[in-house]
Amino acid sequence: MNIFQYWFRSVEMYAPWVHKVFLVTNGKFPEWINEDNPKLELVRHEDYIPKECLPTFNSCTIELNLHRIKGLSEHFVYFNDDIILNRPVAPDYYFKKGYPCDNNKESCFNVPIYTPEEKFSIYMSMLADVGIVNAHFNRWKTVCQSPWRWFGFHLGIKGFIMSCILLKQRLFVGFSNYHSEQAFLKSTFEEVWEKESKFLQASCTRFREEVIANPYIFRYWQLAKNLFYPKQRKYATIHIYDKGVIDDIEKALNNTDIVSICLNDTSLCPDDDFKYIDNALVRMLEQKFPSKSSFEK
């Protein structure tokens, strides 16, 4: 979509405290990237993914192995390339008292949906993630260990009601998922790999399959282990279906309450609409982030 450089501009403008950026690709990097920037580490799949999984075209394989990246900090924030920062953000938005900040609002509505085009999408993987977590944790014991995390104001009214409904439920039924950047502990990845190496290894396929783990498993594990600081998310996810989303994108970019925006392209957008949206998006982002970052040549 020709907008990746604005990710770097947004981070440099709104999160200057970031001291290292690991850019992971299959080995091809943007021509405009400044490889000499001391804050930047260019990481190829072969640098950290086990050889038997390569080449891979499965994003889950790429994400499940992130902890193997040399030099990665214990506390890190993972971004997809379609997510940009929208306003200044402090480190404690992502980590507080050593814990990743997250919202553990639960949901029992993450049921599989089938379409001929996308089959079950990621729904089966998310169910598999919850199943793995339930093999290691008792929900009611987790709640009893830290009630303030499971009945706090950060959940909102609907989240609080769901917690009451589930009250003494032994099994986790699912969580509200956020298509936004995610704070992680590297040790969580290492622990899940230690406990469930067979399932994770089987999930590292070259092409995505229906029933495999995806990176939500690490987030769910942190929640089930109470390794998080409860906090509300301030983000926007905009799915690009047609020209009508332009107004939504502009409103989000001008909304200073929104910390990050996900500009998610879809296979449902007609080609002509996509070109129109792409051109409009570049104009808007150039207006918001007019100056090159130090990550660009």
Buried (B, 14 or more C-beta within 10 A) or exposed (E): BEBBBBBBBBBBBBBEEBEEBBBBBEEEBBEEBBEEBEBBBBBBBEBBBEEEBBEBEBEBBBBBBBBBBEEBEEBBBBBBEBBBBBBEBEBEBBBBEEBBBBBBBBBEEBEEEEEEEEEBBBBBBBBBBBBBBBEEBBBBEBBEEEEEBBBBEBBBEEBBEBBEEBEEBEBBBBBBBBBBBBBBBBEBBEBBBEEBEEBBBEBBBEEBEEEBBBBBBBBBBBBBBBBBBBBBBBBBBBBBBBBEBBEBBEEBBEEEEBBBBBBBBEEEBEEEBBEBBBEBBBEBBEEBBEEBBEBBE
